[in-house]
Amino acid sequence: MEIIFNGKKTLCPDGLTLAAWLADRRVDARVNIVERNGEVCRDAVLAAGDEINIYRVVAGG
């Protein structure tokens, strides 16, 4: 199936969870904000057409 990751079309297997997809890409959800279809999300079963965006959390002063 096809999802959109940070604005680019990407293929992934049916039934894949967001957590497994992130782990496969070595994305640590503890230090990144993961958005699925406009909402912050930790885990869900991905569906065709889902839009996934990842934002890195940066702290400073």
Summary of the structure (lengths in Angstrom):
residues: 61
radius of gyration: 11.6
end to end distance: 42.1
largest distance: 42.8
contacts: 128
relative contact order: 0.31
helix: 11%
strand: 38%
